[in-house]
Amino acid sequence: MVEPKESQHFEFYSPGSSEELIPLRESPIYTEDRIGLKTLDEAGKLHFISIDGDHLQFSTDWFVENIVKIYLN
């Protein structure tokens, strides 16, 4: 289990807090463009995809429609 769940989208707790989250676009990893997230975002190439359900429990049809056809063709 990832804690906090928002860390899957590069958000994490504020220093010293176990409740307050720092939104991605306000975090140093983004504002200082440490791994290129800001550059990707400004170019319109940063996408966050979510699906309801358990971790990695998606259908092949969903994967083809939402990943393969959009990002791999």
Contact map, one row per residue, 1 for C-alpha under 8 A:
1110100000000000000000000000000000000000000000000000000000000000000000000
1111101100000000000000000000000000000000000000000000000000000000000000000
1111111000000000000000000000000000000000000000000000000000000000000000000
0111111000011000000000000000000000000000000000000000000000000000000000000
1111111100000000000000000000000000000000000000000000000000000000000000000
0011111111110000000000000000000000000000000000000000000000000000000000000
0111111111110000000000000000000000000000000000000000000000000000000000000
0100111111100000000000000000000000000000000000000000000000000000000000000
0000011111100000000000010000000000000000000000010000000000000000000000000
0000011111110000000000010000000000000000000000000000000000000000000000000
0000011111111000000011110010000000000000000000000000000000000000000000000
0001011001111100000011100000000000000000000000000000000000000000000000000
0001000000111111111111000000000000000000000000000000000000000000000000000
0000000000011111111111000000000000000000000000000000000000000000000000000
0000000000001111100000000000000000000000000000000000000000000000000000000
0000000000001111110000000000000000000000000000000000000000000000000000000
0000000000001111111100000000000000000000000000000000000000000000000000000
0000000000001101111100000000000000000000000000000000000000000000000000000
0000000000001100111110000000000000000000000000000000000000000000000000000
0000000000001100111111000000000000000000000000000000000000000000000000000
0000000000111100001111100000000000000000000000000000000000000000000000000
0000000000111100000111110110000000000000000000000000000000000000000000000
0000000000110000000011111110000000000000000000000000000000000000000000000
0000000011100000000001111110110000000000000000000000000000000000000000000
0000000000000000000000111110011000000100000000000000000000000000000000000
0000000000000000000001111111011000000000000000000000000000000000000000000
0000000000100000000001111111111000000000000000000000000000000000000000000
0000000000000000000000000111111111000000000000000000000000000000000000000
0000000000000000000000010011111111101000000000000000000000000000000000000
0000000000000000000000011111111111111100000000000000000000000000000000000
0000000000000000000000001111111111000100000000000000000000000000000000000
0000000000000000000000000001111111000000000000000000000000000000000000000
0000000000000000000000000001111111111110000000000000000000000000000000000
0000000000000000000000000001111111111000000000000000000000000000000000000
0000000000000000000000000000110011111000000000000000000000000000000000000
0000000000000000000000000000010011111111000000000000000000000000000000000
0000000000000000000000000000110011111111100001000000000000000000000000000
0000000000000000000000001000011010011111110000000000000000000000000000000
0000000000000000000000000000000010011111111000000000000000000000000000000
0000000000000000000000000000000000011111111111000000000000000000000000000
0000000000000000000000000000000000001111111111100000000000000000000000000
0000000000000000000000000000000000000111111110000000000000000000000000000
0000000000000000000000000000000000000011111111000000000000000000000000000
0000000000000000000000000000000000000001111111100000000000000000000000000
0000000000000000000000000000000000000001111111100000000000000000000000000
0000000000000000000000000000000000001001101111110000000000000000000000000
0000000000000000000000000000000000000000100111111000000000000000000000000
0000000010000000000000000000000000000000000001111100000000000000000000000
0000000000000000000000000000000000000000000000111110000000000000000000000
0000000000000000000000000000000000000000000000011111000000000000000000000
0000000000000000000000000000000000000000000000001111100001000000000000000
0000000000000000000000000000000000000000000000000111110000000000000000000
0000000000000000000000000000000000000000000000000011111011000000000000000
0000000000000000000000000000000000000000000000000001111110000000000000000
0000000000000000000000000000000000000000000000000000111110000000000000000
0000000000000000000000000000000000000000000000000000011111000000000000000
0000000000000000000000000000000000000000000000000000111111100000000000000
0000000000000000000000000000000000000000000000000010100111110110000000000
0000000000000000000000000000000000000000000000000000000011111110000000000
0000000000000000000000000000000000000000000000000000000001111111000000000
0000000000000000000000000000000000000000000000000000000000111111100000000
0000000000000000000000000000000000000000000000000000000001111111111000000
0000000000000000000000000000000000000000000000000000000001111111111100000
0000000000000000000000000000000000000000000000000000000000011111111110000
0000000000000000000000000000000000000000000000000000000000001111111111000
0000000000000000000000000000000000000000000000000000000000000111111111000
0000000000000000000000000000000000000000000000000000000000000111111111110
0000000000000000000000000000000000000000000000000000000000000011111111111
0000000000000000000000000000000000000000000000000000000000000001111111111
0000000000000000000000000000000000000000000000000000000000000000111111111
0000000000000000000000000000000000000000000000000000000000000000001111111
0000000000000000000000000000000000000000000000000000000000000000001111111
0000000000000000000000000000000000000000000000000000000000000000000111111
